[in-house]
Amino acid sequence: MTSQPPKDHWTHEAYSASASFVPELASKVVGWLDPHPEDTILDLGCGDGLLTAKIKGRCASVTGFDSSSNLLEAARRNYGSIPNLSWYVQDCRYLEHCRDVRDGAYSKVFSNAALHWILRDASTRVSVFRAAFRALKPGGELVFEMGGAGNVAEVHAALLAAVVHQGAGIDAAREASPWFFPSEELMKRILGKVGFMVEKSELEYRPTRLTTEKEGGIEGWARLMGAQILDTLPSPEQREAAVREVCDVLKTILTHEEDGNMWLGYVRLRFHARKP
Ligand SMILES: C[S@@+](CC[C@H](N)C(=O)[O-])C[C@H]1O[C@@H](n2cnc3c(N)ncnc32)[C@H](O)[C@@H]1O
């Protein structure tokens, strides 16, 4: 199956400035992954490879897939010399048709903070998990963390409202919204349909401190993560005005009086499932 790859709005610089906490806060899901020296792992939506390389330090091999050539370029630059660590540019919505995924070759499939992007389209959702299922050996494990129901709701709503105020239609804005934030229940149903046995799952409200304003803060976050929503506006001036509105509206909502920092309402959905 062919399709247009998504526009690459990611850069290593913007990701480290505005979202460096994403791989740093992955210790719980990596604990669930529990990499062993004999493990062969597939990492879906591996980004700039920081977390992927850390996992490789504890197992036999890791193969990272990501749709962003920019981020994978950084991964190759920084971790290219590590043996048995490989990278493929791949839109994971179409993983089922990807020849670089070997059937039954992996002991674990992993993903951190990427499946809410990859599963955005209802039409390819089940197929992504079918591909993961096929890639796993019998008894293999699927371990992931992603945004769950209610994730970053305040900035999501502010982004939608801001582009509508600049003239975008609400339907176009909703359509451009790049995320799928499911409940635990819905995810269990999807995994069950594919044949996975869910061993453990949880939905956790985890307010997350943004980087400082100087590093990127809410403005950098909105520009990077909300790029597809902002792109519903045709002119740079309209997009700038929308970013300003998001920052102005959220200023007091996100700022904690006790420490002066800005915190976003992250909700994490974690799953540990097994191929029988
Ligand atoms: C927030 S980053 C997480 C990166 C990494 N897993 C980490 O923990 O730092 C989300 C990643 O999902 C990737 N992504 C989004 N949509 C994708 C798709 N359709 N196929 C593959 N990767 C995708 C992005 O390119 C980005 O690298």
The ligand as an SDF file (V2000), in Angstrom:
LIG
                    3D

 27 29  0  0  0  0  0  0  0  0999 V2000
    6.8480   12.4650   21.1060 C   0  0  0  0  0  0  0  0  0  0  0  0
    7.8530   11.6500   19.9340 S   0  0  0  0  0  0  0  0  0  0  0  0
    8.4300   10.2240   20.8500 C   0  0  0  0  0  0  0  0  0  0  0  0
    9.7690    9.7420   20.3650 C   0  0  0  0  0  0  0  0  0  0  0  0
   10.4530    8.6490   21.2080 C   0  0  0  0  0  0  0  0  0  0  0  0
    9.6940    7.4270   21.2380 N   0  0  0  0  0  0  0  0  0  0  0  0
   10.7730    9.1420   22.6020 C   0  0  0  0  0  0  0  0  0  0  0  0
   10.3250    8.5150   23.5620 O   0  0  0  0  0  0  0  0  0  0  0  0
   11.5130   10.1460   22.7210 O   0  0  0  0  0  0  0  0  0  0  0  0
    6.6680   10.9840   18.8140 C   0  0  0  0  0  0  0  0  0  0  0  0
    7.3030   10.3000   17.6270 C   0  0  0  0  0  0  0  0  0  0  0  0
    6.2880    9.6640   16.8610 O   0  0  0  0  0  0  0  0  0  0  0  0
    6.6860    9.7450   15.5030 C   0  0  0  0  0  0  0  0  0  0  0  0
    5.5260    9.5160   14.6290 N   0  0  0  0  0  0  0  0  0  0  0  0
    4.4060   10.2610   14.5220 C   0  0  0  0  0  0  0  0  0  0  0  0
    3.5850    9.7440   13.5900 N   0  0  0  0  0  0  0  0  0  0  0  0
    4.2120    8.6310   13.0950 C   0  0  0  0  0  0  0  0  0  0  0  0
    3.8890    7.6690   12.1110 C   0  0  0  0  0  0  0  0  0  0  0  0
    2.7370    7.7360   11.4320 N   0  0  0  0  0  0  0  0  0  0  0  0
    4.7720    6.6740   11.8750 N   0  0  0  0  0  0  0  0  0  0  0  0
    5.9440    6.5940   12.5420 C   0  0  0  0  0  0  0  0  0  0  0  0
    6.3070    7.4860   13.4880 N   0  0  0  0  0  0  0  0  0  0  0  0
    5.4550    8.4900   13.7620 C   0  0  0  0  0  0  0  0  0  0  0  0
    7.2570   11.1300   15.3850 C   0  0  0  0  0  0  0  0  0  0  0  0
    8.0400   11.2970   14.2300 O   0  0  0  0  0  0  0  0  0  0  0  0
    8.0370   11.2380   16.6900 C   0  0  0  0  0  0  0  0  0  0  0  0
    9.3490   10.7950   16.5400 O   0  0  0  0  0  0  0  0  0  0  0  0
  1  2  1  0
  2  3  1  0
  2 10  1  0
  3  4  1  0
  4  5  1  0
  5  6  1  0
  5  7  1  0
  7  8  2  0
  7  9  1  0
 10 11  1  0
 11 12  1  0
 11 26  1  0
 12 13  1  0
 13 14  1  0
 13 24  1  0
 14 15  1  0
 14 23  1  0
 15 16  2  0
 16 17  1  0
 17 18  1  0
 17 23  2  0
 18 19  1  0
 18 20  2  0
 20 21  1  0
 21 22  2  0
 22 23  1  0
 24 25  1  0
 24 26  1  0
 26 27  1  0
M  CHG  2   2   1   9  -1
M  END
$$$$
